[in-house]
C-alpha cells in the first residue's frame, strides 16, 4: 500500500494517546487513532485511575459522614453494599468516556476500533484486514497487571488491580501482595470499610522512591489505622480455597484471608503489536525503550505512557504524548518547556511530591535546608477536622532555590502544584522568597507554603 491514510497513527486512546492526538490535530495534522476496545479512554478511564479514585472518594465520603459527631449523636446508621459504592463509579466512567469521545470527534480524529499490529515502519494492520499507513506511529497501548503463570487468577477470591473493581461482596479480611503505589492505595481505601488487611511488602520500606520522612509517615498512619504491614517478605505460593486464599511466605508465615489482591507490578501491552516486524523488542516486562523525545530506536516510531514504564502516571502519559507529537512536528522548544512531573499517590492520607528528596540531595552533597508546616497547626485543617499531614520544602541554603516539595495529608495532590509552579520559574524566579512575599488566602491549606517557608528561612537567618 503506497498511499498514506493519515499523517500519524496513534495506537491507544488513554491519556498518552489522547495527548498525542490532540496536539497533532490542533496543529492541523490528519490523525487516525486505533483503540482495541469498544470505548475510548483506555485503562485510565475504565479500570485504573478514574474508577479507583471514584471508588475511593465514595468510600471516604460515606465513612466520613458516618463518623461525624452529629451523625453519631443522631444515631444515624446506613447499610450499604459494594454495588452501592460502584454505582457512583460507573456513572463517572460514563461521563469521562463521553467527554473523551467528544474531544476526538470535535477535533476530527478518526477513531478506529480494533487491534493494531505492525506490518512495517509506516504501516499497521487493524484486525487483520484494514491497512493504515502514516509518516509516524505513536504507541500508547498502556499496561496491565503482571500475572505470573503459576497463580490462578480465575479463582473468584484472587484479584488484581483490574479485577478488584468487580468485587461484589464486602470481605472481612484481605491480603494485599505488593506494597507499591497500587497496593498502598487499595489497602488504605479498603481499610476504611473496616476490612482487616495484611499489606505484604517485598522491600524494607513503603514506596522507597519517596522522601524518607513521607514514607515513614505513611507507614505510621497505615499502622495506626489497623493495617498490618509485613516488610521484606516474598511469596512461595498462593492457593485459592472455597472460603478464602492462603498466602504462604518464604519466612514460613501463612496468611489466610477472605480475598487476596495481587499488586506486584505491571507489564506493558506490547505483546500484540508485532514489534519484531519493525526491528523493535520489548524488555522482560513488556516495556519499550525510548529516548528523551519518546522516540524508539526506529525513527518515526514513538512510545509513551505506561508502555515505557516508570513513572506510569496518567498525568505523565498525557505530557509524554504531547512531547512525542511535538517532536514529530519539529516543536523542540515546546518539549524543552515541559517541567517536572509531580507524583500523586491516593493513599490515606494523600501524598504528592515533586523534585528531589533529602536522601538524593545528601548523596549529591547539595547544601540544602528544610522548611516544614504541620497541618495540625493550620486553621483550615483544624476547621475541617483533618489535622494529619505536613508540607516540607527543600531549598538551597545559599541561592534559596526550591529543590523539592513533599506533601502528606488532605488535598496533597492539589497543593503540590503551587510548589511546582515556583520550581518551574527560571533563574531567580525559583526562590523560597516567593512564599515569604506572597499573600495566601486565610484560612486555606495552601497557607502551609507560607508557614513552611518561614520555618525554613528561620533556620539559616
Secondary structure as UniProt FT lines:
FT   STRAND          8..11
FT   HELIX           15..26
FT   TURN            27..28
FT   STRAND          31..35
FT   HELIX           42..46
FT   HELIX           49..67
FT   HELIX           69..73
FT   TURN            74..75
FT   HELIX           82..106
FT   TURN            107..108
FT   STRAND          110..113
FT   STRAND          116..120
FT   TURN            121..122
FT   STRAND          123..126
FT   TURN            127..129
FT   STRAND          130..133
FT   STRAND          136..139
FT   STRAND          143..145
FT   TURN            149..150
FT   TURN            153..154
FT   TURN            156..157
FT   STRAND          158..160
FT   TURN            161..162
FT   HELIX           163..166
FT   STRAND          173..177
FT   HELIX           181..191
FT   TURN            192..194
FT   STRAND          196..200
FT   TURN            208..209
FT   HELIX           212..224
FT   TURN            225..226
FT   STRAND          228..230
FT   STRAND          235..241
FT   TURN            242..243
FT   STRAND          244..249
FT   TURN            250..251
FT   STRAND          254..257
FT   STRAND          259..262
FT   STRAND          266..268
FT   TURN            271..272
FT   HELIX           275..278
FT   TURN            284..285
FT   TURN            292..293
FT   TURN            299..300
FT   STRAND          301..303
FT   HELIX           305..308
FT   TURN            310..311
FT   HELIX           314..329
FT   HELIX           332..336
FT   STRAND          343..345
FT   STRAND          351..355
FT   HELIX           358..363
FT   TURN            364..365
FT   STRAND          368..374
FT   HELIX           375..377
FT   HELIX           379..384
FT   STRAND          389..396
FT   TURN            397..399
FT   STRAND          402..409
FT   TURN            410..411
FT   HELIX           412..423
FT   HELIX           427..429
FT   HELIX           433..437
FT   TURN            446..447
FT   HELIX           448..460
//
